[in-house]
Amino acid sequence: MSYLKANDTINGQEGRAYATINGLVEEMFYIKSLEATVEKEKAEIKTLGRRGTQHKATGWSGSGSMTVYYVTSRFRKLMLNYIKNGVDTYFDIQVVNEDPNSTIGKQTVMLKGVNLDKVIFAKLDTESEALEEDLDFTFEDIDVLDFFGTPILG
């Protein structure tokens, strides 16, 4: 019986993320976690001769969230520019998963047209050893530049 070798699972710390904002690339070393999800939009379709409801894909929507250590003002600056000047910023995030202990290689995903939903402007917490902030976002497009390979089974 074949099985997945433990060393082929991906260590969550073995990754990188880069933001391209206004043409400048910045490594997002302050990310604690990031998750981006694509959800299909579906219409309910009823037809003659069938009592049940069928479903037809009509589009998709991309959204995500990231938790970052409270050590950058980058996102507050973007939101402040929108508040003060009405200029909203869309940017790209490239996420690379690459664990050198795994035989499956790397996966690189490019989230395009990322737009923040909310930003914390000020934070204090006497119970926290390291301040964090949660950022929700949407994105307009997605590309996968590298796909994981197939693991070598045991």
N, C-alpha and C positions, 0 to 999 in steps of 0.2 A: 504494500500500500504506500503510495506517495504522500509526502507531507511537505508543508512549507517550512523551510529552515528559519529559525528564530532570527538569525543574522540578516535575513532578507526583509524583515519588517523595517519600517523607516523610523528612525529616531527623530522626534519632533524638533530637537535642537539643531539638527543637521540641515539647516535651510538658510536661505537668504531672501531678502525682499528689497526691491529698488523702486522708488517713486520717480517718475519723470514729470516735473511740475514746471510749466512755462519753459520747456526745453532744457532744464537742468536736472541731471540725474543725481539722486541722493540715496545712499544706502540707508535702509530703515532699520538700523541696528537696535532701535528702541522698541521694536514689536515684541510683545510677549506671546500673542496668539493672533491668528488671522484665519477667517473662514469666509469663502465666497460661494454662493449657491445660485444655480440657475433653476428657475421654476417655469414649467410649461403653463401657458394659459390655454384653457380649453373651453369650447362652447358645448352646451348640451343640445343634442340634436334628437328630435323625435320624428319618426318616420311611420308611414302607413304600413301596416302588416307586422309591426313589432311593438309590443307593449313596453318594453324596457327603453330606457334613455341611453343613447349612444353618446360618445364623446369624440370631438374633433379638435386636434391641436390647431390653435389659431395664432400662436406667437409664444414669446417667452419674456421673462423679466429676470434681471440679475441684481442680486443684493448681497450684502455681506456685513461683517462686523470685524473689528480688530480691537484688541486690548493692547495699549501701549503704556510703557512707563512714562510718567509725567515729567519728561526731561526735554521736550521740544516745544517751541512756540509756533512751529511751522503751520499747524492746522488752525490755531487761533488767528494767525495772520491772514490765512485764506478766508476765514469766516468774517473777520473784521473788514476785509476789503469788500465783501458782499454787503455787510451791514452799512458801511459808510459810503460806498461808491456804487453799489448795485452791480458790481462785477463778480459773477460767479465763476469759480475755477473748476474745470474738469481736467483730470490728470490720469496717468496710467500707473499701474502697479504691476511689476513683474515678480512672481513668486517662484523660487527654485527650491525643490526638494531634492537633496543629493546626499545620501548617507554613504560614506566610503566603505562601510562594512557590508553593504548590500550588493548583490550581483545584478540587481535590476536597473542600475543606472540612475539617471535623473529625470525629473519631470519639471518642465518650465511652463508656467501659465502666465499669460499677459491679460490683465484686466484693463480694458480701455474705457475711457470716459468715466472714470470714477468721480463721484460727486458726494460730498459729505452731507449727512442728514442733520447731525448735531455735533457740537463741540463744547467741552467744558472750558469755561473761561477762567475760573478761579476755583481752587480746591485746597482745603485743609483737612487733616484727619489725624488726630492724636493717637489713634490705634494702629495706624499703618506704618510699617517699617519702610515701605517703598510705595510712593503714590503712583496710582495707575489711572488711566481713563479709558472708557469704552467709546469707540467711534463706530457708528452705523453708517453705511454708504450704499449707494446704488452704482451700477456700471452699465454702460451702453453696448459693449461688445466684448468678445473674449476670443483669444487665440491660444492654442497649445503649441508651443514651439518645440518641445521635447516630450515624448511619452515614455513612461516606464517600460522596460523590457519585461520579458517573461522570467520569473525566478527559476533557478535551478532547483528542482525538487529533490528531496532526500529519499 
